[in-house]
Amino acid sequence: HVSANRDDRVFADPFRFDIERHPNEHVAFGGGGPHFCLGANLARMELRLMFRELAERVPDISMAGEPQYLRSNFIGGVKHLPVQYTPTPSTNTQPLDRLGSAATGDTGGYGHR
């Protein structure tokens, strides 16, 4: 089943980028069976957090063109997604701690020292 999220028998507009597409039981994140991704729950959490942070930090972000999709028989996804937003001056001058909690500074023994 090569088409995955682009199956026109399942989706009305299979090539349109729609993050809330339903039903969306594609093979990459949990269609079940032998191809179920063991990291699906972690990937979902990472995406949810990334989009939540993006929405909070850039509230006026919107699409500025059509997405360009990856051309692959093995993985589906968006290669380029043009967006537009209004840049604002940063109010946080501290760098993000890549390995620990930005809120508490707890790195669990790793990260910046």
CYANA upper distance limits for C-alpha pairs under 8 A (distance plus 0.5 A):
  2 VAL  CA     73 ASN  CA      6.41
  2 VAL  CA     74 PHE  CA      8.06
  3 SER  CA      7 ASP  CA      5.78
  3 SER  CA     73 ASN  CA      8.30
  4 ALA  CA     26 HIS  CA      6.22
  4 ALA  CA     27 VAL  CA      7.20
  4 ALA  CA     76 GLY  CA      7.92
  5 ASN  CA     11 PHE  CA      8.25
  5 ASN  CA     14 PRO  CA      7.05
  5 ASN  CA     24 ASN  CA      7.89
  5 ASN  CA     26 HIS  CA      6.58
  5 ASN  CA     76 GLY  CA      7.81
  6 ARG  CA     11 PHE  CA      7.67
  6 ARG  CA     14 PRO  CA      4.87
  6 ARG  CA     15 PHE  CA      6.39
  7 ASP  CA     11 PHE  CA      6.66
  7 ASP  CA     14 PRO  CA      6.58
  8 ASP  CA     12 ALA  CA      6.68
  8 ASP  CA     13 ASP  CA      7.41
  8 ASP  CA     14 PRO  CA      6.13
 17 PHE  CA     67 PRO  CA      7.36
 25 GLU  CA     29 PHE  CA      7.78
 25 GLU  CA     30 GLY  CA      6.61
 25 GLU  CA     31 GLY  CA      5.15
 26 HIS  CA     30 GLY  CA      6.94
 26 HIS  CA     31 GLY  CA      5.47
 27 VAL  CA     31 GLY  CA      5.08
 27 VAL  CA     32 GLY  CA      7.53
 27 VAL  CA     35 HIS  CA      6.76
 27 VAL  CA     36 PHE  CA      6.87
 27 VAL  CA     37 CYS  CA      8.32
 28 ALA  CA     35 HIS  CA      7.95
 28 ALA  CA     36 PHE  CA      7.21
 28 ALA  CA     37 CYS  CA      6.56
 28 ALA  CA     40 ALA  CA      8.22
 28 ALA  CA     75 ILE  CA      7.98
 29 PHE  CA     36 PHE  CA      7.09
 29 PHE  CA     37 CYS  CA      6.25
 29 PHE  CA     40 ALA  CA      5.52
 30 GLY  CA     36 PHE  CA      5.67
 30 GLY  CA     37 CYS  CA      6.88
 30 GLY  CA     40 ALA  CA      7.18
 31 GLY  CA     35 HIS  CA      8.20
 31 GLY  CA     36 PHE  CA      6.80
 32 GLY  CA     36 PHE  CA      5.48
 36 PHE  CA     40 ALA  CA      8.35
 39 GLY  CA     43 ALA  CA      6.54
 40 ALA  CA     44 ARG  CA      6.57
 41 ASN  CA     45 MET  CA      6.70
 42 LEU  CA     46 GLU  CA      6.65
 43 ALA  CA     47 LEU  CA      6.63
 44 ARG  CA     48 ARG  CA      6.55
 45 MET  CA     49 LEU  CA      6.63
 46 GLU  CA     50 MET  CA      6.52
 47 LEU  CA     51 PHE  CA      6.58
 48 ARG  CA     52 ARG  CA      6.58
 49 LEU  CA     53 GLU  CA      6.58
 50 MET  CA     54 LEU  CA      6.61
 51 PHE  CA     55 ALA  CA      6.54
 52 ARG  CA     56 GLU  CA      6.74
 53 GLU  CA     57 ARG  CA      6.54
 54 LEU  CA     58 VAL  CA      6.17
 54 LEU  CA     59 PRO  CA      8.16
 55 ALA  CA     59 PRO  CA      5.58
 55 ALA  CA     60 ASP  CA      8.49
 55 ALA  CA     61 ILE  CA      8.01
 58 VAL  CA     85 TYR  CA      7.56
 58 VAL  CA     86 THR  CA      8.37
 60 ASP  CA     85 TYR  CA      6.13
 60 ASP  CA     86 THR  CA      7.36
 61 ILE  CA     83 VAL  CA      7.12
 61 ILE  CA     84 GLN  CA      6.20
 61 ILE  CA     85 TYR  CA      5.08
 61 ILE  CA     86 THR  CA      8.12
 62 SER  CA     83 VAL  CA      5.98
 62 SER  CA     84 GLN  CA      6.03
 62 SER  CA     85 TYR  CA      7.14
 63 MET  CA     81 LEU  CA      7.84
 63 MET  CA     82 PRO  CA      6.49
 63 MET  CA     83 VAL  CA      4.84
 63 MET  CA     84 GLN  CA      6.75
 64 ALA  CA     82 PRO  CA      5.66
 64 ALA  CA     83 VAL  CA      5.09
 64 ALA  CA     84 GLN  CA      6.11
 65 GLY  CA     81 LEU  CA      7.81
 65 GLY  CA     82 PRO  CA      6.03
 65 GLY  CA     83 VAL  CA      7.64
 66 GLU  CA     81 LEU  CA      7.34
 66 GLU  CA     82 PRO  CA      7.57
 67 PRO  CA     78 VAL  CA      6.99
 67 PRO  CA     79 LYS  CA      7.93
 67 PRO  CA     80 HIS  CA      6.17
 67 PRO  CA     81 LEU  CA      5.00
 67 PRO  CA     82 PRO  CA      7.21
 68 GLN  CA     78 VAL  CA      6.41
 68 GLN  CA     79 LYS  CA      5.99
 68 GLN  CA     80 HIS  CA      5.54
 68 GLN  CA     81 LEU  CA      6.98
 69 TYR  CA     76 GLY  CA      8.05
 69 TYR  CA     77 GLY  CA      6.33
 69 TYR  CA     78 VAL  CA      4.83
 69 TYR  CA     79 LYS  CA      5.60
 69 TYR  CA     80 HIS  CA      7.48
 70 LEU  CA     75 ILE  CA      8.34
 70 LEU  CA     76 GLY  CA      6.72
 70 LEU  CA     77 GLY  CA      6.00
 70 LEU  CA     78 VAL  CA      6.14
 70 LEU  CA     79 LYS  CA      5.65
 71 ARG  CA     76 GLY  CA      8.11
 72 SER  CA     76 GLY  CA      7.17
 96 LEU  CA    102 ALA  CA      6.51
 97 ASP  CA    101 SER  CA      7.25
 97 ASP  CA    102 ALA  CA      6.17
 97 ASP  CA    105 GLY  CA      7.78
 97 ASP  CA    107 THR  CA      8.36
 97 ASP  CA    111 GLY  CA      7.28
 97 ASP  CA    112 HIS  CA      7.50
 98 ARG  CA    111 GLY  CA      7.46
 99 LEU  CA    107 THR  CA      6.59
 99 LEU  CA    110 TYR  CA      7.08
 99 LEU  CA    111 GLY  CA      5.82
100 GLY  CA    105 GLY  CA      6.80
100 GLY  CA    106 ASP  CA      5.93
100 GLY  CA    107 THR  CA      4.33
100 GLY  CA    108 GLY  CA      7.24
100 GLY  CA    110 TYR  CA      7.75
100 GLY  CA    111 GLY  CA      7.03
101 SER  CA    105 GLY  CA      5.74
101 SER  CA    106 ASP  CA      5.85
101 SER  CA    107 THR  CA      6.81
102 ALA  CA    106 ASP  CA      8.20
107 THR  CA    111 GLY  CA      6.22
107 THR  CA    112 HIS  CA      8.39
